[in-house]
Amino acid sequence: MAEACALYKAVQLAIECCFLDVIFESDNSLIVDLVKEGNCKTRDSTAPFVLET
């Protein structure tokens, strides 16, 4: 959950700064898959943080 929150805040900051190209690294495969797919196919509690952006 903490990693999803950190990613969410990083994405928000990138949007506020108008960054077009960003690279995020994570060893959490669930979060990586959620970001890549861009949809919610899981009941995991991290999904709302990642998918809101």
PDB file of N, CA, C and O in Angstrom, chain B, residues numbered from 101:
ATOM      1  N   MET B 101       0.820  -1.185   0.000  1.00  0.00           N
ATOM      2  CA  MET B 101       0.000   0.000   0.000  1.00  0.00           C
ATOM      3  C   MET B 101       0.872   1.261   0.000  1.00  0.00           C
ATOM      4  O   MET B 101       0.555   2.230  -0.690  1.00  0.00           O
ATOM      5  N   ALA B 102       1.954   1.253   0.760  1.00  0.00           N
ATOM      6  CA  ALA B 102       2.823   2.427   0.827  1.00  0.00           C
ATOM      7  C   ALA B 102       3.453   2.726  -0.530  1.00  0.00           C
ATOM      8  O   ALA B 102       3.586   3.887  -0.917  1.00  0.00           O
ATOM      9  N   GLU B 103       3.836   1.686  -1.243  1.00  0.00           N
ATOM     10  CA  GLU B 103       4.451   1.900  -2.557  1.00  0.00           C
ATOM     11  C   GLU B 103       3.443   2.473  -3.551  1.00  0.00           C
ATOM     12  O   GLU B 103       3.799   3.308  -4.383  1.00  0.00           O
ATOM     13  N   ALA B 104       2.208   2.035  -3.470  1.00  0.00           N
ATOM     14  CA  ALA B 104       1.160   2.580  -4.338  1.00  0.00           C
ATOM     15  C   ALA B 104       0.912   4.049  -4.021  1.00  0.00           C
ATOM     16  O   ALA B 104       0.714   4.854  -4.931  1.00  0.00           O
ATOM     17  N   CYS B 105       0.921   4.403  -2.746  1.00  0.00           N
ATOM     18  CA  CYS B 105       0.734   5.809  -2.351  1.00  0.00           C
ATOM     19  C   CYS B 105       1.887   6.671  -2.855  1.00  0.00           C
ATOM     20  O   CYS B 105       1.676   7.786  -3.333  1.00  0.00           O
ATOM     21  N   ALA B 106       3.097   6.150  -2.746  1.00  0.00           N
ATOM     22  CA  ALA B 106       4.264   6.897  -3.218  1.00  0.00           C
ATOM     23  C   ALA B 106       4.208   7.094  -4.727  1.00  0.00           C
ATOM     24  O   ALA B 106       4.524   8.175  -5.224  1.00  0.00           O
ATOM     25  N   LEU B 107       3.811   6.068  -5.450  1.00  0.00           N
ATOM     26  CA  LEU B 107       3.682   6.186  -6.904  1.00  0.00           C
ATOM     27  C   LEU B 107       2.616   7.207  -7.267  1.00  0.00           C
ATOM     28  O   LEU B 107       2.802   8.011  -8.181  1.00  0.00           O
ATOM     29  N   TYR B 108       1.506   7.172  -6.554  1.00  0.00           N
ATOM     30  CA  TYR B 108       0.423   8.125  -6.799  1.00  0.00           C
ATOM     31  C   TYR B 108       0.916   9.564  -6.624  1.00  0.00           C
ATOM     32  O   TYR B 108       0.644  10.423  -7.463  1.00  0.00           O
ATOM     33  N   LYS B 109       1.637   9.820  -5.540  1.00  0.00           N
ATOM     34  CA  LYS B 109       2.149  11.177  -5.293  1.00  0.00           C
ATOM     35  C   LYS B 109       3.177  11.578  -6.346  1.00  0.00           C
ATOM     36  O   LYS B 109       3.226  12.737  -6.758  1.00  0.00           O
ATOM     37  N   ALA B 110       3.996  10.627  -6.781  1.00  0.00           N
ATOM     38  CA  ALA B 110       4.987  10.919  -7.816  1.00  0.00           C
ATOM     39  C   ALA B 110       4.317  11.254  -9.144  1.00  0.00           C
ATOM     40  O   ALA B 110       4.764  12.154  -9.855  1.00  0.00           O
ATOM     41  N   VAL B 111       3.262  10.543  -9.477  1.00  0.00           N
ATOM     42  CA  VAL B 111       2.528  10.826 -10.715  1.00  0.00           C
ATOM     43  C   VAL B 111       1.870  12.194 -10.628  1.00  0.00           C
ATOM     44  O   VAL B 111       1.900  12.958 -11.592  1.00  0.00           O
ATOM     45  N   GLN B 112       1.281  12.508  -9.494  1.00  0.00           N
ATOM     46  CA  GLN B 112       0.655  13.823  -9.312  1.00  0.00           C
ATOM     47  C   GLN B 112       1.685  14.937  -9.486  1.00  0.00           C
ATOM     48  O   GLN B 112       1.405  15.942 -10.140  1.00  0.00           O
ATOM     49  N   LEU B 113       2.870  14.767  -8.906  1.00  0.00           N
ATOM     50  CA  LEU B 113       3.927  15.765  -9.034  1.00  0.00           C
ATOM     51  C   LEU B 113       4.375  15.897 -10.488  1.00  0.00           C
ATOM     52  O   LEU B 113       4.590  17.010 -10.969  1.00  0.00           O
ATOM     53  N   ALA B 114       4.517  14.784 -11.184  1.00  0.00           N
ATOM     54  CA  ALA B 114       4.915  14.824 -12.597  1.00  0.00           C
ATOM     55  C   ALA B 114       3.884  15.569 -13.429  1.00  0.00           C
ATOM     56  O   ALA B 114       4.242  16.320 -14.336  1.00  0.00           O
ATOM     57  N   ILE B 115       2.610  15.368 -13.126  1.00  0.00           N
ATOM     58  CA  ILE B 115       1.546  16.077 -13.846  1.00  0.00           C
ATOM     59  C   ILE B 115       1.606  17.567 -13.555  1.00  0.00           C
ATOM     60  O   ILE B 115       1.499  18.383 -14.470  1.00  0.00           O
ATOM     61  N   GLU B 116       1.777  17.928 -12.287  1.00  0.00           N
ATOM     62  CA  GLU B 116       1.848  19.343 -11.902  1.00  0.00           C
ATOM     63  C   GLU B 116       3.030  20.050 -12.549  1.00  0.00           C
ATOM     64  O   GLU B 116       2.948  21.231 -12.886  1.00  0.00           O
ATOM     65  N   CYS B 117       4.133  19.321 -12.720  1.00  0.00           N
ATOM     66  CA  CYS B 117       5.339  19.904 -13.319  1.00  0.00           C
ATOM     67  C   CYS B 117       5.343  19.799 -14.842  1.00  0.00           C
ATOM     68  O   CYS B 117       6.309  20.201 -15.490  1.00  0.00           O
ATOM     69  N   CYS B 118       4.274  19.264 -15.409  1.00  0.00           N
ATOM     70  CA  CYS B 118       4.131  19.109 -16.865  1.00  0.00           C
ATOM     71  C   CYS B 118       5.210  18.231 -17.480  1.00  0.00           C
ATOM     72  O   CYS B 118       5.617  18.455 -18.620  1.00  0.00           O
ATOM     73  N   PHE B 119       5.675  17.233 -16.738  1.00  0.00           N
ATOM     74  CA  PHE B 119       6.635  16.290 -17.295  1.00  0.00           C
ATOM     75  C   PHE B 119       5.903  15.347 -18.238  1.00  0.00           C
ATOM     76  O   PHE B 119       4.871  14.780 -17.877  1.00  0.00           O
ATOM     77  N   LEU B 120       6.426  15.180 -19.429  1.00  0.00           N
ATOM     78  CA  LEU B 120       5.795  14.310 -20.412  1.00  0.00           C
ATOM     79  C   LEU B 120       6.369  12.900 -20.401  1.00  0.00           C
ATOM     80  O   LEU B 120       5.650  11.933 -20.654  1.00  0.00           O
ATOM     81  N   ASP B 121       7.642  12.780 -20.112  1.00  0.00           N
ATOM     82  CA  ASP B 121       8.301  11.476 -20.086  1.00  0.00           C
ATOM     83  C   ASP B 121       8.858  11.229 -18.693  1.00  0.00           C
ATOM     84  O   ASP B 121       9.731  11.962 -18.227  1.00  0.00           O
ATOM     85  N   VAL B 122       8.365  10.220 -18.046  1.00  0.00           N
ATOM     86  CA  VAL B 122       8.850   9.857 -16.713  1.00  0.00           C
ATOM     87  C   VAL B 122       9.082   8.353 -16.659  1.00  0.00           C
ATOM     88  O   VAL B 122       8.459   7.586 -17.393  1.00  0.00           O
ATOM     89  N   ILE B 123       9.972   7.955 -15.794  1.00  0.00           N
ATOM     90  CA  ILE B 123      10.265   6.542 -15.587  1.00  0.00           C
ATOM     91  C   ILE B 123      10.077   6.244 -14.110  1.00  0.00           C
ATOM     92  O   ILE B 123      10.656   6.913 -13.253  1.00  0.00           O
ATOM     93  N   PHE B 124       9.275   5.249 -13.821  1.00  0.00           N
ATOM     94  CA  PHE B 124       9.072   4.792 -12.454  1.00  0.00           C
ATOM     95  C   PHE B 124       9.588   3.372 -12.351  1.00  0.00           C
ATOM     96  O   PHE B 124       9.402   2.567 -13.263  1.00  0.00           O
ATOM     97  N   GLU B 125      10.234   3.068 -11.241  1.00  0.00           N
ATOM     98  CA  GLU B 125      10.733   1.721 -11.016  1.00  0.00           C
ATOM     99  C   GLU B 125      10.033   1.122  -9.810  1.00  0.00           C
ATOM    100  O   GLU B 125       9.777   1.805  -8.819  1.00  0.00           O
ATOM    101  N   SER B 126       9.731  -0.155  -9.909  1.00  0.00           N
ATOM    102  CA  SER B 126       9.081  -0.845  -8.802  1.00  0.00           C
ATOM    103  C   SER B 126       9.356  -2.332  -8.903  1.00  0.00           C
ATOM    104  O   SER B 126       9.492  -2.882  -9.996  1.00  0.00           O
ATOM    105  N   ASP B 127       9.435  -2.974  -7.750  1.00  0.00           N
ATOM    106  CA  ASP B 127       9.555  -4.425  -7.740  1.00  0.00           C
ATOM    107  C   ASP B 127       8.222  -5.080  -7.377  1.00  0.00           C
ATOM    108  O   ASP B 127       8.146  -6.296  -7.198  1.00  0.00           O
ATOM    109  N   ASN B 128       7.189  -4.271  -7.272  1.00  0.00           N
ATOM    110  CA  ASN B 128       5.853  -4.770  -6.952  1.00  0.00           C
ATOM    111  C   ASN B 128       5.122  -5.055  -8.263  1.00  0.00           C
ATOM    112  O   ASN B 128       4.651  -4.133  -8.929  1.00  0.00           O
ATOM    113  N   SER B 129       5.032  -6.316  -8.623  1.00  0.00           N
ATOM    114  CA  SER B 129       4.468  -6.679  -9.929  1.00  0.00           C
ATOM    115  C   SER B 129       2.993  -6.300 -10.058  1.00  0.00           C
ATOM    116  O   SER B 129       2.534  -6.008 -11.163  1.00  0.00           O
ATOM    117  N   LEU B 130       2.249  -6.297  -8.968  1.00  0.00           N
ATOM    118  CA  LEU B 130       0.840  -5.914  -9.037  1.00  0.00           C
ATOM    119  C   LEU B 130       0.705  -4.452  -9.449  1.00  0.00           C
ATOM    120  O   LEU B 130      -0.102  -4.125 -10.318  1.00  0.00           O
ATOM    121  N   ILE B 131       1.483  -3.582  -8.837  1.00  0.00           N
ATOM    122  CA  ILE B 131       1.425  -2.158  -9.171  1.00  0.00           C
ATOM    123  C   ILE B 131       1.895  -1.927 -10.602  1.00  0.00           C
ATOM    124  O   ILE B 131       1.290  -1.144 -11.334  1.00  0.00           O
ATOM    125  N   VAL B 132       2.956  -2.592 -11.001  1.00  0.00           N
ATOM    126  CA  VAL B 132       3.461  -2.453 -12.368  1.00  0.00           C
ATOM    127  C   VAL B 132       2.390  -2.880 -13.368  1.00  0.00           C
ATOM    128  O   VAL B 132       2.162  -2.191 -14.363  1.00  0.00           O
ATOM    129  N   ASP B 133       1.738  -4.001 -13.113  1.00  0.00           N
ATOM    130  CA  ASP B 133       0.686  -4.477 -14.021  1.00  0.00           C
ATOM    131  C   ASP B 133      -0.490  -3.513 -14.076  1.00  0.00           C
ATOM    132  O   ASP B 133      -1.037  -3.271 -15.152  1.00  0.00           O
ATOM    133  N   LEU B 134      -0.886  -2.961 -12.939  1.00  0.00           N
ATOM    134  CA  LEU B 134      -1.998  -2.014 -12.918  1.00  0.00           C
ATOM    135  C   LEU B 134      -1.683  -0.765 -13.732  1.00  0.00           C
ATOM    136  O   LEU B 134      -2.535  -0.258 -14.462  1.00  0.00           O
ATOM    137  N   VAL B 135      -0.464  -0.280 -13.604  1.00  0.00           N
ATOM    138  CA  VAL B 135      -0.071   0.919 -14.355  1.00  0.00           C
ATOM    139  C   VAL B 135      -0.017   0.610 -15.846  1.00  0.00           C
ATOM    140  O   VAL B 135      -0.482   1.409 -16.659  1.00  0.00           O
ATOM    141  N   LYS B 136       0.536  -0.523 -16.209  1.00  0.00           N
ATOM    142  CA  LYS B 136       0.628  -0.899 -17.626  1.00  0.00           C
ATOM    143  C   LYS B 136      -0.746  -1.086 -18.256  1.00  0.00           C
ATOM    144  O   LYS B 136      -0.995  -0.606 -19.361  1.00  0.00           O
ATOM    145  N   GLU B 137      -1.637  -1.783 -17.554  1.00  0.00           N
ATOM    146  CA  GLU B 137      -2.956  -2.079 -18.107  1.00  0.00           C
ATOM    147  C   GLU B 137      -3.880  -0.879 -18.063  1.00  0.00           C
ATOM    148  O   GLU B 137      -4.684  -0.680 -18.973  1.00  0.00           O
ATOM    149  N   GLY B 138      -3.777  -0.088 -17.029  1.00  0.00           N
ATOM    150  CA  GLY B 138      -4.620   1.093 -16.910  1.00  0.00           C
ATOM    151  C   GLY B 138      -6.067   0.791 -16.596  1.00  0.00           C
ATOM    152  O   GLY B 138      -6.932   1.645 -16.791  1.00  0.00           O
ATOM    153  N   ASN B 139      -6.347  -0.401 -16.116  1.00  0.00           N
ATOM    154  CA  ASN B 139      -7.714  -0.727 -15.721  1.00  0.00           C
ATOM    155  C   ASN B 139      -7.698  -1.557 -14.446  1.00  0.00           C
ATOM    156  O   ASN B 139      -6.640  -1.993 -13.993  1.00  0.00           O
ATOM    157  N   CYS B 140      -8.855  -1.769 -13.881  1.00  0.00           N
ATOM    158  CA  CYS B 140      -8.947  -2.468 -12.602  1.00  0.00           C
ATOM    159  C   CYS B 140      -9.526  -3.859 -12.801  1.00  0.00           C
ATOM    160  O   CYS B 140     -10.733  -4.015 -12.991  1.00  0.00           O
ATOM    161  N   LYS B 141      -8.678  -4.856 -12.758  1.00  0.00           N
ATOM    162  CA  LYS B 141      -9.132  -6.240 -12.847  1.00  0.00           C
ATOM    163  C   LYS B 141      -8.757  -6.979 -11.568  1.00  0.00           C
ATOM    164  O   LYS B 141      -8.600  -8.200 -11.579  1.00  0.00           O
ATOM    165  N   THR B 142      -8.617  -6.258 -10.487  1.00  0.00           N
ATOM    166  CA  THR B 142      -8.203  -6.846  -9.225  1.00  0.00           C
ATOM    167  C   THR B 142      -9.013  -6.268  -8.085  1.00  0.00           C
ATOM    168  O   THR B 142      -9.574  -5.178  -8.197  1.00  0.00           O
ATOM    169  N   ARG B 143      -9.071  -6.987  -7.015  1.00  0.00           N
ATOM    170  CA  ARG B 143      -9.736  -6.496  -5.805  1.00  0.00           C
ATOM    171  C   ARG B 143      -8.712  -5.959  -4.817  1.00  0.00           C
ATOM    172  O   ARG B 143      -9.059  -5.656  -3.675  1.00  0.00           O
ATOM    173  N   ASP B 144      -7.476  -5.839  -5.230  1.00  0.00           N
ATOM    174  CA  ASP B 144      -6.424  -5.374  -4.341  1.00  0.00           C
ATOM    175  C   ASP B 144      -6.678  -3.941  -3.900  1.00  0.00           C
ATOM    176  O   ASP B 144      -7.204  -3.132  -4.665  1.00  0.00           O
ATOM    177  N   SER B 145      -6.307  -3.635  -2.679  1.00  0.00           N
ATOM    178  CA  SER B 145      -6.566  -2.304  -2.116  1.00  0.00           C
ATOM    179  C   SER B 145      -5.705  -1.213  -2.731  1.00  0.00           C
ATOM    180  O   SER B 145      -5.994  -0.033  -2.532  1.00  0.00           O
ATOM    181  N   THR B 146      -4.648  -1.566  -3.475  1.00  0.00           N
ATOM    182  CA  THR B 146      -3.800  -0.551  -4.097  1.00  0.00           C
ATOM    183  C   THR B 146      -4.374  -0.033  -5.401  1.00  0.00           C
ATOM    184  O   THR B 146      -3.959   1.027  -5.869  1.00  0.00           O
ATOM    185  N   ALA B 147      -5.303  -0.736  -5.993  1.00  0.00           N
ATOM    186  CA  ALA B 147      -5.829  -0.368  -7.304  1.00  0.00           C
ATOM    187  C   ALA B 147      -6.358   1.060  -7.373  1.00  0.00           C
ATOM    188  O   ALA B 147      -6.043   1.752  -8.340  1.00  0.00           O
ATOM    189  N   PRO B 148      -7.139   1.545  -6.415  1.00  0.00           N
ATOM    190  CA  PRO B 148      -7.650   2.919  -6.538  1.00  0.00           C
ATOM    191  C   PRO B 148      -6.561   3.978  -6.602  1.00  0.00           C
ATOM    192  O   PRO B 148      -6.724   4.987  -7.288  1.00  0.00           O
ATOM    193  N   PHE B 149      -5.443   3.766  -5.894  1.00  0.00           N
ATOM    194  CA  PHE B 149      -4.364   4.746  -5.915  1.00  0.00           C
ATOM    195  C   PHE B 149      -3.719   4.819  -7.282  1.00  0.00           C
ATOM    196  O   PHE B 149      -3.438   5.908  -7.783  1.00  0.00           O
ATOM    197  N   VAL B 150      -3.485   3.683  -7.880  1.00  0.00           N
ATOM    198  CA  VAL B 150      -2.796   3.633  -9.165  1.00  0.00           C
ATOM    199  C   VAL B 150      -3.707   4.053 -10.296  1.00  0.00           C
ATOM    200  O   VAL B 150      -3.262   4.736 -11.218  1.00  0.00           O
ATOM    201  N   LEU B 151      -4.950   3.671 -10.253  1.00  0.00           N
ATOM    202  CA  LEU B 151      -5.845   3.875 -11.374  1.00  0.00           C
ATOM    203  C   LEU B 151      -6.509   5.235 -11.402  1.00  0.00           C
ATOM    204  O   LEU B 151      -7.091   5.608 -12.421  1.00  0.00           O
ATOM    205  N   GLU B 152      -6.439   5.990 -10.311  1.00  0.00           N
ATOM    206  CA  GLU B 152      -7.109   7.290 -10.281  1.00  0.00           C
ATOM    207  C   GLU B 152      -6.466   8.290 -11.219  1.00  0.00           C
ATOM    208  O   GLU B 152      -7.150   9.182 -11.723  1.00  0.00           O
ATOM    209  N   THR B 153      -5.172   8.169 -11.467  1.00  0.00           N
ATOM    210  CA  THR B 153      -4.461   9.158 -12.270  1.00  0.00           C
ATOM    211  C   THR B 153      -4.696   8.975 -13.740  1.00  0.00           C
ATOM    212  O   THR B 153      -4.163   9.734 -14.550  1.00  0.00           O
TER     213      THR B 153
END
